[in-house]
Amino acid sequence: MHARITGWGKYLPQRVLTNKDLEKMVDTSDEWIVTRTGIRERRIVGDDEATSTMAVAAGRGALEVAGLSPSLLDMVIVATNSPDRMMPASAALVQHALGAKNAAAFDVVGACSGFIYALVTAYQFIAAGAYKNILVVASEAISRAMNWEDRSTSVLFGDGAGAVVVQANEHATDMLSFVLGNDGSGADLLYIPHPCGMPTSVSNDRRYYMVMEGRAVFKFAVTAMVEASRQVVDAAGLNIADIDLFIPHQANSRITQAAIKALDIPNDKVFVNLDRYGNLSAASPAVALCEAVEQRRLKEGALVVLVAFGAGLSWAAMVLRWQPSAFS
């Protein structure tokens, strides 16, 4: 059975935290942040919100675009590194809130690569003939794991959610290839030691804050983005020049620029929303894909690469031939 994306949605919290705001909270400056990261502002989850509530909002948007009733969903997959609780899965809360009473539900913890991991998983379930309608959501309340006295991490991340509906069809699959990988020897370079998705997760205990070895992660990130992109494009039987839009994980502008320079990809083929949202962790590629569609950067038949890296150390990439309305 073939599969394709038929719906997409996103949710960003209302609160905007600018670099000027951060100047009052931590030893940093707007110039320092923009120069080193490319980020100007980010969204911060509200006190009445959680990873699951943002996922529900994004999921509803995707279902509406797809014209699909929640009752017809066979599965809900949530990619997150900031779950509401250790258990049950945030996907269980999303399934219930959406009214997807016939759907299986589970979480994927793949760090910033999680959305692509979850999306590939959805395609495989459909290819196997097990399910026909799957909602894939990536949602993060990652700001609740931030040490707001640490300028090396607190300036980087934001909160939000993105979602897609993947449905079976008899004609063609829009995913042409994928690459997944992990190097567990780097697990201690980037991690969060405690769940952080709920308002009650916020703690002043430094043991619960995100830990990151920035220089080592930067070096890994550039290499992972370049190699994964080359591998996935080659696996699709294509060349880098054939790709119409490159959607990299929105982590740091210097990482993106180094990667596209190595790949010889022009800036006008690269989607960027990092300046407005910061690093949304697993939600980054999902929100970027949704916005690329909204901004009409993806025309019917366009070839797009999604590529991400993250804690683990993980990496993931996929090539899509964008055709949400094909054969409908």
C-alpha positions in Angstrom: 0.0 0.0 0.0 1.2 3.5 -0.9 1.1 6.5 1.4 1.2 10.3 1.2 0.7 13.4 3.4 -2.8 14.8 3.0 -3.0 17.3 5.9 -0.7 19.6 7.9 -1.1 21.9 10.9 0.9 23.8 13.5 0.5 25.5 16.9 2.7 28.2 18.4 2.1 29.6 21.8 1.1 33.3 22.0 3.9 34.4 24.3 6.9 35.8 22.4 10.3 36.0 24.1 12.6 38.3 22.2 16.3 38.7 22.5 15.8 42.0 24.2 13.7 40.2 26.8 16.5 37.7 27.3 19.0 40.6 27.9 17.1 41.2 31.1 17.2 37.6 32.2 20.7 36.4 31.4 24.2 37.7 30.5 23.6 38.1 26.7 22.7 40.6 24.0 20.6 40.7 20.9 23.7 41.1 18.8 25.4 38.1 20.4 22.4 35.9 19.9 21.7 36.9 16.3 25.4 36.7 15.3 25.9 33.2 16.8 22.5 31.6 16.2 20.4 33.6 13.8 17.5 33.7 16.3 15.6 36.9 17.1 12.7 35.6 19.1 11.0 32.4 20.2 7.6 31.3 21.5 7.2 30.1 25.1 4.4 27.8 26.3 1.8 29.3 28.6 1.1 28.3 32.2 -2.1 26.6 31.1 -0.5 24.7 28.2 1.4 21.5 27.9 3.1 19.4 25.2 -0.1 17.4 24.8 -2.4 20.5 24.4 -0.2 22.0 21.8 -0.1 18.6 20.0 -3.9 18.5 20.0 -4.2 22.0 18.4 -1.7 21.1 15.7 -3.3 17.8 15.1 -6.8 19.3 14.7 -5.4 21.6 12.1 -3.9 18.8 10.1 -7.1 16.7 10.3 -9.1 19.7 9.1 -6.8 20.2 6.0 -7.0 16.4 5.3 -10.8 16.5 5.7 -10.5 13.5 8.0 -12.6 12.7 11.1 -10.6 11.8 14.2 -12.8 8.7 14.5 -11.2 7.4 11.3 -7.6 7.6 12.6 -5.9 4.2 13.0 -2.9 5.6 14.9 -1.6 8.7 16.7 2.2 9.1 17.0 3.7 11.9 19.0 7.3 12.8 18.7 8.5 14.7 21.8 11.4 15.1 24.2 9.3 17.0 26.7 6.4 14.7 27.5 3.7 15.7 30.0 4.5 12.7 32.2 6.8 9.6 32.2 3.6 7.7 31.5 1.2 7.4 29.9 2.4 8.5 26.5 1.5 12.0 25.5 0.0 10.4 22.4 -2.6 8.8 24.7 -3.7 12.2 25.9 -3.8 13.6 22.4 -5.8 10.6 21.1 -8.4 11.1 23.8 -8.6 14.9 23.4 -9.1 14.5 19.6 -11.8 11.8 20.0 -9.7 9.4 18.0 -11.2 6.5 19.8 -10.2 3.8 17.3 -6.5 4.8 17.1 -3.5 3.2 18.7 -1.2 5.7 20.3 2.4 5.9 21.3 5.3 8.4 21.6 8.6 8.5 19.8 11.6 10.0 21.7 14.1 10.8 18.9 15.4 14.1 20.1 15.3 16.8 17.3 15.2 13.9 14.8 12.0 12.6 16.3 9.5 14.0 13.8 11.3 12.3 10.9 11.6 9.1 12.9 7.9 9.2 13.6 7.0 10.1 10.1 9.0 7.2 8.7 7.3 4.9 11.2 3.9 6.0 9.9 4.8 5.2 6.3 6.1 1.8 7.3 2.8 0.9 9.1 0.9 1.9 6.0 3.3 0.2 3.6 2.8 -3.0 5.6 -1.0 -2.8 5.1 -1.7 -2.5 8.8 -3.2 0.9 8.9 -4.7 3.5 6.5 -4.9 6.8 8.4 -2.1 8.0 10.8 -1.7 11.3 12.6 2.0 12.2 13.2 2.6 15.1 15.7 5.8 16.7 17.0 5.2 18.8 20.1 7.7 20.4 22.5 7.5 22.4 25.7 11.2 22.4 25.8 11.6 25.8 27.5 10.6 24.1 30.7 14.0 22.3 30.7 15.9 25.5 30.3 18.3 27.0 32.8 17.6 30.6 32.3 21.0 31.5 33.8 22.8 29.6 31.1 23.1 31.7 27.9 24.5 28.8 25.9 21.2 26.9 26.0 18.4 29.3 27.1 18.7 31.5 24.0 18.4 28.6 21.6 15.0 26.9 22.2 11.4 27.6 21.8 8.0 25.8 22.1 5.5 24.7 19.6 3.9 21.8 17.6 3.5 20.6 14.1 1.5 17.8 12.6 0.7 15.9 9.4 -1.8 13.3 8.4 -0.5 10.4 6.4 -3.0 8.3 4.4 -2.9 5.2 2.3 -3.6 5.4 -1.4 -3.4 3.0 -4.3 -1.3 5.0 -6.7 2.0 6.4 -5.3 4.0 7.1 -2.2 5.4 10.6 -1.7 8.3 9.4 0.4 11.0 8.4 -2.0 13.7 7.5 0.5 14.8 7.9 4.2 17.9 7.6 6.3 17.9 7.1 10.1 21.0 6.8 12.3 22.4 7.2 15.8 25.7 7.2 17.6 25.1 6.4 21.3 28.7 7.2 22.2 27.7 10.9 22.1 24.7 10.5 24.4 26.3 12.6 27.2 26.8 15.5 24.9 23.2 16.6 24.9 20.5 15.5 27.3 17.6 16.4 29.6 17.5 14.3 32.8 13.8 14.9 33.7 10.4 15.1 32.1 9.4 18.8 31.4 6.2 19.0 29.5 3.8 20.2 32.2 3.7 23.5 34.1 4.5 21.5 37.3 7.6 20.2 35.7 9.4 23.5 36.1 12.1 23.1 38.7 14.9 25.2 40.2 17.0 22.1 40.6 19.9 22.4 38.2 20.0 18.6 37.9 16.9 18.7 35.8 18.1 21.3 33.3 19.2 20.6 29.7 22.9 19.8 29.4 24.8 20.5 26.2 28.4 20.4 25.0 27.9 23.1 22.4 31.1 22.8 20.4 31.0 19.0 20.1 27.3 19.1 19.1 28.0 21.8 16.5 30.7 19.7 14.9 28.5 16.6 14.9 25.5 18.5 13.5 27.2 19.9 10.4 28.7 16.5 9.5 25.4 14.7 10.2 23.3 17.1 8.1 25.7 16.9 5.2 26.1 13.1 5.2 22.5 12.3 5.8 21.4 14.7 3.0 23.8 13.1 0.5 22.8 9.6 1.5 19.0 10.2 1.3 19.2 12.0 -2.0 21.4 9.3 -3.5 19.0 6.6 -2.1 16.2 8.3 -4.0 18.2 8.1 -7.3 18.5 11.9 -7.4 21.2 14.6 -7.2 21.3 17.5 -4.8 20.6 19.9 -7.7 17.3 18.1 -8.3 15.9 19.1 -4.9 13.5 22.0 -5.0 13.4 22.8 -1.3 15.7 21.9 1.6 14.1 22.0 5.0 16.8 21.5 7.7 16.3 21.3 11.4 16.1 24.9 12.6 18.8 24.7 15.3 21.5 27.3 14.4 22.0 29.5 11.4 25.8 28.7 11.4 25.1 25.0 11.3 22.6 25.4 8.4 25.0 27.7 6.4 27.9 25.3 6.9 25.8 22.4 5.7 24.4 24.0 2.6 27.8 25.4 1.7 29.2 21.8 1.8 26.2 20.6 -0.2 26.3 23.5 -2.7 22.7 24.4 -2.1 21.7 28.0 -2.8 20.0 30.0 0.0 16.8 30.4 -2.1 16.3 26.7 -1.9 16.5 26.6 1.9 13.5 27.1 4.2 14.3 29.1 7.3 12.0 30.1 10.2 14.7 29.9 12.9 14.7 33.6 13.4 11.1 33.6 14.6 10.9 30.4 16.6 14.3 29.3 17.6 15.0 25.6 17.9 11.7 23.8 18.4 13.4 20.4 18.9 11.4 17.6 17.4 8.7 20.1 16.3 11.2 22.0 14.2 10.9 20.1 10.8 7.1 19.7 11.3 6.4 23.4 11.8 8.8 24.3 9.0 7.1 21.9 6.6 3.7 23.3 7.5 4.9 26.9 7.0 6.6 26.0 3.7 3.2 24.8 2.4 1.4 27.9 3.8 4.0 30.2 2.1 3.6 28.3 -1.2 7.2 27.2 -1.2 6.1 23.7 -2.1 4.3 23.2 -5.4 2.7 20.0 -6.6 5.4 17.6 -7.6 8.2 19.5 -5.8 11.1 17.5 -4.4 11.8 18.3 -0.8 14.5 17.1 1.7 13.7 17.0 5.4 16.9 16.6 7.5 17.5 16.8 11.3 20.0 15.9 13.9 19.7 15.8 17.7 20.6 14.2 21.0 21.5 10.5 20.9 23.4 11.5 18.9 20.8 11.0 16.2 20.2 12.0 12.7 17.3 11.5 10.2 16.5 12.6 6.6 13.8 11.9 4.0 13.0 12.9 0.4 9.4 13.6 -0.4 7.8 14.3 -3.8 5.1 16.8 -2.6 1.7 15.6 -4.0 -1.0 16.1 -1.3 -3.8 16.4 -3.8 -2.6 13.8 -6.3 -5.0 10.9 -7.0 -7.6 12.3 -4.6 
